[in-house]
Amino acid sequence: MKDKERIQSQISKLEEKYKDSGQDLNAYLDGLLYQRYLTYWDYIHLDTLLSLQVPRTHFPDEEIFIMYHQITELYFKLILHEQKQLVDDKSQKLDFFVEKVRRINSYYSALISSFGIMIKGMEREQFLQYRMALLPASGFQSAQFRMIELYATPMENLVHQSKRADYSSNDSIEELYENIYWKSGATDSSTGEKTLTLKQFEYRYTPRLIRIARQVENNTIYHKYLDLPLELRQNKELVDALKSLDLNANVNWPLMHMGSAHRYLGKESGDLEATGGTNWKNYLPPSFQKIVFFPKLYTNQELNDWGKQWVDHIFNPNKISN
């Protein structure tokens, strides 16, 4: 009898749910009756997913290169999924804030720990040959990573450090964006000429990035933190989680790329250019960029020393990559 009562209760709830749809419950039950059973491979579109690796050369390790970058972009999408919930939240609940940042850090941890696949998982000789078939494409063109930065912190914190003192939150988004730090990584310092890699990226994504910057103006994750009541801003669990996020995004993740660049592009007679012509030696070191999402969480000394881990990384690469 209890089962029948439970079924009737569920039917009543379904009737309530669908009463405003223009169809009665019987129509939806008919659809359920005729619907095929769901399979794992259909649900995650497995066949499509496994067909997305299309190498440009015959070198076997190129497929590793493709798959790892695709995996990275999926993790970036997970990070953005959590960030969007944070900036949209109006509750100011500490538990919610901490949990979202914790999830973001777990995604970064997975990315950072897996980067050994890039550093040690491919033959250098193969990489140096198939990379020439990828020009001018570059991981520099990851729009999702730029979106992560925009959701995390105000744009004035992303201006190139050599120009940061001249800019503030009073400047327009377009002015700040024009001097965002990563553009210098794909610009010839002597001529000021942008690489094709940067030109392609700007043409494709500038309107979208500007639109996102406007959407989160005064509402980034950093703003959400600063808007919390004082007692919540001082919560150790939250502060530690935000600091971990800062280090993961702006120190540990670039350092892993430094390890990969030195492994594949460094050589005794001089360093090779990265794919797409980006200047990796000036662009990747965290101590050169000093990008900090949440600067008020640190002392002046900590900000001055930001990213100095990269020196240890260069002289003791096993310290980070193992």
Backbone torsions as a table, in degrees:
resi	resn	phi	psi	omega
1	MET	NA	-38.4	-179.1
2	LYS	-63.4	-37.9	178.9
3	ASP	-62.8	-42.2	179.2
4	LYS	-64.5	-40.3	178.4
5	GLU	-64.6	-39.1	179.8
6	ARG	-66.6	-42.8	178.4
7	ILE	-62.4	-43.8	179.1
8	GLN	-62.8	-37.9	177.9
9	SER	-63.7	-42.0	179.6
10	GLN	-66.4	-39.3	178.0
11	ILE	-62.8	-41.7	178.8
12	SER	-62.1	-39.9	178.7
13	LYS	-65.9	-39.1	178.6
14	LEU	-66.8	-40.4	176.9
15	GLU	-59.5	-41.9	178.6
16	GLU	-64.4	-41.2	-178.4
17	LYS	-63.1	-42.3	-171.1
18	TYR	-98.6	2.7	-172.6
19	LYS	-65.3	-26.1	-178.2
20	ASP	-94.9	5.7	-174.6
21	SER	-85.9	-9.9	-176.1
22	GLY	91.0	-4.2	176.9
23	GLN	-126.4	147.8	176.0
24	ASP	-84.8	171.1	-175.3
25	LEU	-60.1	-33.4	-177.8
26	ASN	-58.5	-35.5	179.5
27	ALA	-63.8	-41.7	179.2
28	TYR	-70.0	-35.7	177.3
29	LEU	-66.6	-35.4	175.4
30	ASP	-62.5	-42.8	178.1
31	GLY	-60.9	-41.1	178.4
32	LEU	-64.7	-36.7	-179.3
33	LEU	-65.2	-39.9	-175.5
34	TYR	-88.5	-13.6	-176.6
35	GLN	-67.0	139.5	178.0
36	ARG	-70.4	154.8	173.1
37	TYR	-65.4	139.5	179.9
38	LEU	-79.6	137.5	175.2
39	THR	-112.1	158.4	178.9
40	TYR	-58.1	-47.2	-175.1
41	TRP	-67.6	-31.8	176.1
42	ASP	-73.9	-39.2	-175.6
43	TYR	-62.7	-42.4	-178.8
44	ILE	-99.8	8.9	-179.9
45	HIS	51.8	51.7	-172.6
46	LEU	-60.4	-45.1	-178.3
47	ASP	-62.3	-40.1	176.6
48	THR	-64.7	-44.7	-179.4
49	LEU	-57.9	-44.0	-176.3
50	LEU	-77.2	-7.7	178.5
51	SER	-96.1	0.4	-173.0
52	LEU	-86.9	-0.9	178.7
53	GLN	-95.8	106.7	-175.7
54	VAL	-126.8	89.4	-178.4
55	PRO	-62.3	151.8	177.9
56	ARG	-94.5	-12.0	-178.5
57	THR	-132.7	-179.5	179.8
58	HIS	-93.1	1.1	-176.9
59	PHE	-73.4	124.3	-175.7
60	PRO	-58.2	-35.3	-174.9
61	ASP	-72.9	-12.2	177.2
62	GLU	-64.0	-32.9	179.4
63	GLU	-65.4	-34.9	174.3
64	ILE	-61.9	-44.7	-179.7
65	PHE	-58.5	-44.7	179.9
66	ILE	-65.1	-50.6	-175.4
67	MET	-62.8	-40.1	-178.5
68	TYR	-65.0	-39.4	178.3
69	HIS	-68.4	-34.5	176.0
70	GLN	-66.0	-42.1	176.7
71	ILE	-60.4	-43.1	178.8
72	THR	-58.4	-44.5	-179.6
73	GLU	-65.4	-32.8	176.6
74	LEU	-67.5	-38.9	175.3
75	TYR	-65.7	-38.8	175.9
76	PHE	-60.4	-38.8	178.8
77	LYS	-64.7	-37.4	175.6
78	LEU	-63.0	-42.2	178.8
79	ILE	-61.7	-46.0	178.6
80	LEU	-62.9	-34.9	178.3
81	HIS	-58.9	-41.3	179.1
82	GLU	-75.7	-40.3	-179.5
83	GLN	-61.2	-42.5	-179.0
84	LYS	-62.4	-37.7	177.3
85	GLN	-65.7	-36.8	-180.0
86	LEU	-66.1	-47.5	-176.5
87	VAL	-71.8	-23.3	178.8
88	ASP	-85.8	-13.9	-175.6
89	ASP	-72.3	134.9	178.9
90	LYS	-112.0	-0.3	-170.9
91	SER	-77.9	-28.0	-174.4
92	GLN	57.6	31.8	177.6
93	LYS	-83.1	128.5	-176.9
94	LEU	-61.4	-44.8	-177.1
95	ASP	-59.7	-40.6	179.5
96	PHE	-63.9	-46.7	-179.2
97	PHE	-59.4	-50.3	-177.6
98	VAL	-62.2	-42.7	-177.5
99	GLU	-64.1	-41.6	179.9
100	LYS	-65.5	-43.3	178.8
101	VAL	-66.8	-36.9	177.5
102	ARG	-60.8	-42.9	178.8
103	ARG	-62.7	-43.8	179.1
104	ILE	-58.7	-43.4	179.3
105	ASN	-64.8	-34.1	178.7
106	SER	-66.3	-35.6	177.6
107	TYR	-68.7	-42.6	177.2
108	TYR	-62.9	-40.0	179.9
109	SER	-60.8	-41.5	178.0
110	ALA	-63.4	-43.2	179.4
111	LEU	-63.0	-48.0	-176.0
112	ILE	-64.7	-44.4	-178.6
113	SER	-68.8	-25.2	-177.9
114	SER	-87.6	-5.5	-172.6
115	PHE	-69.7	-10.7	173.2
116	GLY	-58.3	-25.8	176.1
117	ILE	-59.7	-38.9	178.7
118	MET	-78.1	-38.5	-174.4
119	ILE	-75.4	-41.2	-174.5
120	LYS	-122.2	0.9	-171.6
121	GLY	-95.6	5.1	179.7
122	MET	-135.3	151.8	176.2
123	GLU	-76.6	129.0	-177.4
124	ARG	-58.5	-40.6	-177.6
125	GLU	-63.2	-40.1	177.9
126	GLN	-65.1	-46.4	-178.1
127	PHE	-57.0	-46.1	-175.9
128	LEU	-65.1	-19.3	178.0
129	GLN	-93.2	-47.9	-177.1
130	TYR	-73.5	-21.6	178.7
131	ARG	-61.0	-27.4	-178.1
132	MET	-70.5	-19.3	177.9
133	ALA	-85.4	-4.8	-176.1
134	LEU	-99.4	-8.6	-175.9
135	LEU	-59.6	141.4	-1.0
136	PRO	-96.8	20.9	-179.8
137	ALA	-61.6	147.5	-177.6
138	SER	-156.9	148.4	173.2
139	GLY	-59.9	-18.2	173.0
140	PHE	-54.2	-28.2	-175.2
141	GLN	-85.7	19.3	177.1
142	SER	-75.4	101.5	-178.8
143	ALA	-67.6	-32.4	-177.7
144	GLN	-63.6	-37.8	178.8
145	PHE	-65.3	-36.1	176.7
146	ARG	-66.8	-35.5	176.6
147	MET	-66.0	-40.4	177.3
148	ILE	-56.0	-43.5	179.4
149	GLU	-63.7	-42.2	-178.3
150	LEU	-66.4	-36.7	177.7
151	TYR	-71.8	-26.5	-173.1
152	ALA	-80.3	-39.3	-167.1
153	THR	-150.6	156.5	177.1
154	PRO	-59.3	152.0	-175.0
155	MET	-64.9	-26.9	179.4
156	GLU	-63.6	-23.2	176.4
157	ASN	-79.1	-8.3	-178.8
158	LEU	-106.5	-3.3	175.8
159	VAL	-66.0	145.8	179.1
160	HIS	-54.6	136.3	-171.8
161	GLN	-61.1	-25.8	178.7
162	SER	-69.6	-17.5	-178.5
163	LYS	-117.0	-0.5	-171.3
164	ARG	-63.3	-34.4	-177.9
165	ALA	-67.0	-19.4	-177.9
166	ASP	-91.3	-3.4	-175.4
167	TYR	-123.5	156.9	179.1
168	SER	-151.1	-179.4	179.4
169	SER	-67.7	-11.9	178.6
170	ASN	-78.6	-16.9	179.1
171	ASP	-75.8	155.4	-178.9
172	SER	-69.5	156.6	177.7
173	ILE	-59.0	-39.7	-179.8
174	GLU	-62.8	-40.4	179.0
175	GLU	-65.3	-43.8	179.2
176	LEU	-65.2	-42.9	-179.2
177	TYR	-62.6	-38.0	-178.9
178	GLU	-62.1	-25.3	-178.3
179	ASN	-113.3	23.9	179.0
180	ILE	-65.6	146.3	-166.1
181	TYR	-60.9	-38.6	-170.9
182	TRP	-70.8	-16.9	179.1
183	LYS	-64.2	-31.2	-179.5
184	SER	-66.3	-21.6	179.7
185	GLY	-72.4	-13.2	179.0
186	ALA	-130.2	34.3	178.3
187	THR	-129.5	134.0	177.2
188	ASP	-68.6	118.4	-174.5
189	SER	-67.4	-26.0	-177.9
190	SER	-84.0	-34.8	-176.9
191	THR	-106.9	-19.5	-175.8
192	GLY	77.3	6.5	-178.5
193	GLU	-77.7	132.3	177.9
194	LYS	-79.1	142.3	175.6
195	THR	-71.3	162.2	175.7
196	LEU	-60.9	-34.6	177.5
197	THR	-55.6	-46.9	179.6
198	LEU	-70.2	-41.4	179.8
199	LYS	-60.1	-43.6	177.9
200	GLN	-61.2	-44.8	-177.6
201	PHE	-63.5	-46.6	-179.2
202	GLU	-62.4	-41.5	-179.5
203	TYR	-62.3	-40.4	-176.1
204	ARG	-78.9	-40.4	-165.8
205	TYR	-117.2	-13.0	-177.7
206	THR	-54.2	-48.1	-179.9
207	PRO	-58.8	-38.7	-179.4
208	ARG	-69.6	-42.4	-179.3
209	LEU	-66.5	-39.4	176.6
210	ILE	-63.4	-41.2	179.2
211	ARG	-62.7	-42.8	177.8
212	ILE	-64.4	-42.9	179.6
213	ALA	-59.2	-37.7	177.6
214	ARG	-69.4	-39.8	-178.2
215	GLN	-62.8	-36.5	-176.3
216	VAL	-102.4	11.5	178.5
217	GLU	-58.4	125.4	-176.3
218	ASN	62.3	19.4	-178.9
219	ASN	-144.2	28.5	176.0
220	THR	-73.8	176.3	176.6
221	ILE	-60.5	-38.0	177.5
222	TYR	-62.9	-43.1	176.2
223	HIS	-61.1	-41.7	-179.5
224	LYS	-60.8	-39.2	177.9
225	TYR	-65.7	-47.4	-177.7
226	LEU	-65.7	-23.4	179.6
227	ASP	-83.2	-8.2	179.1
228	LEU	-69.2	153.2	172.2
229	PRO	-57.9	151.7	-174.4
230	LEU	-53.3	-43.6	-176.9
231	GLU	-64.3	-29.4	178.1
232	LEU	-79.5	-35.3	177.7
233	ARG	-64.0	-26.1	-179.2
234	GLN	-90.2	1.3	-179.8
235	ASN	-63.9	123.6	-173.6
236	LYS	-62.9	-40.3	-178.2
237	GLU	-62.2	-41.9	179.4
238	LEU	-68.7	-46.7	-179.3
239	VAL	-60.0	-45.3	179.6
240	ASP	-62.9	-39.4	179.9
241	ALA	-65.4	-42.5	179.2
242	LEU	-67.0	-38.7	177.1
243	LYS	-64.8	-39.3	177.6
244	SER	-63.4	-40.3	177.7
245	LEU	-62.0	-44.6	178.3
246	ASP	-57.3	-48.9	-178.1
247	LEU	-66.6	-40.1	-179.6
248	ASN	-63.1	-47.0	-175.5
249	ALA	-75.3	-36.9	-167.4
250	ASN	-112.5	-5.1	176.4
251	VAL	-128.3	-61.8	-173.6
252	ASN	-64.4	-43.5	-179.9
253	TRP	-65.7	-47.6	175.2
254	PRO	-61.5	-34.2	-180.0
255	LEU	-64.4	-36.7	177.0
256	MET	-63.8	-37.8	176.4
257	HIS	-66.6	-34.9	176.1
258	MET	-61.0	-42.4	178.8
259	GLY	-60.7	-42.8	179.2
260	SER	-66.2	-43.1	-179.5
261	ALA	-62.2	-42.6	178.5
262	HIS	-66.3	-35.6	-179.4
263	ARG	-65.7	-42.9	-172.4
264	TYR	-102.7	-27.7	-173.1
265	LEU	-110.7	-17.0	179.9
266	GLY	-80.2	141.6	176.1
267	LYS	-154.8	159.3	-173.7
268	GLU	-62.3	-34.6	-175.4
269	SER	-86.2	4.6	-179.6
270	GLY	132.9	150.3	-175.9
271	ASP	-82.5	144.9	176.1
272	LEU	-82.2	155.8	173.9
273	GLU	-73.0	149.8	174.6
274	ALA	-73.1	163.4	177.5
275	THR	-58.0	131.0	-177.7
276	GLY	90.2	-0.7	177.0
277	GLY	78.2	13.7	178.9
278	THR	-71.6	145.5	-177.6
279	ASN	-88.6	85.8	-171.2
280	TRP	-66.4	-30.9	-177.7
281	LYS	-70.1	-27.8	176.9
282	ASN	-95.9	-23.5	-173.6
283	TYR	-89.2	-39.6	-171.6
284	LEU	-81.5	-35.7	-175.2
285	PRO	-59.4	121.2	-179.2
286	PRO	-59.7	-31.7	-178.4
287	SER	-71.0	-19.3	176.8
288	PHE	-80.4	-36.4	-175.4
289	GLN	-88.0	-38.2	-176.8
290	LYS	48.9	50.9	174.6
291	ILE	-86.2	120.9	-179.2
292	VAL	-130.2	120.7	-178.2
293	PHE	-70.9	-39.1	-170.3
294	PHE	-126.6	67.7	-169.2
295	PRO	-60.7	-29.0	-177.4
296	LYS	-72.9	-3.8	177.4
297	LEU	-84.7	-4.1	-172.1
298	TYR	-124.0	157.2	173.0
299	THR	-78.3	164.9	176.4
300	ASN	-59.7	-37.6	179.1
301	GLN	-65.2	-41.5	178.4
302	GLU	-63.7	-37.4	178.3
303	LEU	-69.5	-38.7	178.1
304	ASN	-65.2	-34.0	-178.3
305	ASP	-90.0	5.5	-172.7
306	TRP	-56.3	127.2	174.0
307	GLY	79.7	8.4	-178.6
308	LYS	-68.0	-7.9	175.8
309	GLN	-59.0	-22.6	-175.3
310	TRP	-65.3	-25.8	177.1
311	VAL	-65.4	-45.1	175.9
312	ASP	-60.5	-35.9	-177.4
313	HIS	-65.7	-38.1	-178.1
314	ILE	-71.8	-43.3	-174.4
315	PHE	-90.0	-19.9	177.3
316	ASN	-135.0	66.5	-174.0
317	PRO	-58.5	-30.1	-179.0
318	ASN	-67.5	-19.4	-178.8
319	LYS	-63.3	-30.3	-177.4
320	ILE	-108.9	-39.5	-171.1
321	SER	-79.6	-17.3	178.2
322	ASN	-90.4	NA	NA
